[in-house]
Amino acid sequence: MKKNSVLSLQNSAFLLFACLLLLGGCAQNSPQSNNPGGIEGNSPSPASIPESSSLNQAAKIDINSAPIAELDKLELPGTKPSLSERIQGGRPYKTAKDLVTKKVISQSEFKLIANLITVKNTK
């Protein structure tokens, strides 16, 4: 019986040591330890970049002219399958909101892709 209690004590000590190692590793990877003074970096957040910036516009997909392969990039978790085919089938669009008004996609799907799309002037 004494041998079992010694093994149990050794197992408990090992588990405690392992937990402390894990907790120590988590503390080193926390955002607070990477930013000890609590000062934010100077890089702008995506929300602070004006929507009219050329970089932001260049990254957006024009729903009036993009091929299916480009529209496939919009198929995100939460969107129904065949999103690209539905968008292509509802062309042309005057505004991005036309996707919802023409009932091509739902409002919730629109919220998921709104910052990824643009509509260039159609002729």
Contacts in CASP RR format, 6 or more apart in sequence:
PFRMAT RR
TARGET T0000
AUTHOR 0000-0000-0000
METHOD contacts of the structure
MODEL  1
MKKNSVLSLQNSAFLLFACLLLLGGCAQNSPQSNNPGGIEGNSPSPASIP
ESSSLNQAAKIDINSAPIAELDKLELPGTKPSLSERIQGGRPYKTAKDLV
TKKVISQSEFKLIANLITVKNTK
27 33 0 8 1.000
32 38 0 8 1.000
49 55 0 8 1.000
49 56 0 8 1.000
50 56 0 8 1.000
57 118 0 8 1.000
60 115 0 8 1.000
60 116 0 8 1.000
60 117 0 8 1.000
60 118 0 8 1.000
61 70 0 8 1.000
61 71 0 8 1.000
61 73 0 8 1.000
61 74 0 8 1.000
61 116 0 8 1.000
61 117 0 8 1.000
61 118 0 8 1.000
62 117 0 8 1.000
62 118 0 8 1.000
62 119 0 8 1.000
62 120 0 8 1.000
63 71 0 8 1.000
63 87 0 8 1.000
63 91 0 8 1.000
63 93 0 8 1.000
63 96 0 8 1.000
63 99 0 8 1.000
63 117 0 8 1.000
63 118 0 8 1.000
63 119 0 8 1.000
64 91 0 8 1.000
64 92 0 8 1.000
64 93 0 8 1.000
64 119 0 8 1.000
64 120 0 8 1.000
64 122 0 8 1.000
65 120 0 8 1.000
68 84 0 8 1.000
68 85 0 8 1.000
68 88 0 8 1.000
71 83 0 8 1.000
71 84 0 8 1.000
71 87 0 8 1.000
71 88 0 8 1.000
72 84 0 8 1.000
73 116 0 8 1.000
74 83 0 8 1.000
74 84 0 8 1.000
74 87 0 8 1.000
74 113 0 8 1.000
74 116 0 8 1.000
74 117 0 8 1.000
75 81 0 8 1.000
75 83 0 8 1.000
75 84 0 8 1.000
76 112 0 8 1.000
76 113 0 8 1.000
78 108 0 8 1.000
78 109 0 8 1.000
78 112 0 8 1.000
79 105 0 8 1.000
79 109 0 8 1.000
79 112 0 8 1.000
79 113 0 8 1.000
80 86 0 8 1.000
80 105 0 8 1.000
80 109 0 8 1.000
83 105 0 8 1.000
83 109 0 8 1.000
83 113 0 8 1.000
86 104 0 8 1.000
86 105 0 8 1.000
87 99 0 8 1.000
87 104 0 8 1.000
87 105 0 8 1.000
89 104 0 8 1.000
90 102 0 8 1.000
90 104 0 8 1.000
92 122 0 8 1.000
93 99 0 8 1.000
93 102 0 8 1.000
93 119 0 8 1.000
93 122 0 8 1.000
94 119 0 8 1.000
94 122 0 8 1.000
95 119 0 8 1.000
96 110 0 8 1.000
96 114 0 8 1.000
96 117 0 8 1.000
96 118 0 8 1.000
96 119 0 8 1.000
97 110 0 8 1.000
98 104 0 8 1.000
98 119 0 8 1.000
99 105 0 8 1.000
99 110 0 8 1.000
99 117 0 8 1.000
100 106 0 8 1.000
100 107 0 8 1.000
100 110 0 8 1.000
105 113 0 8 1.000
END
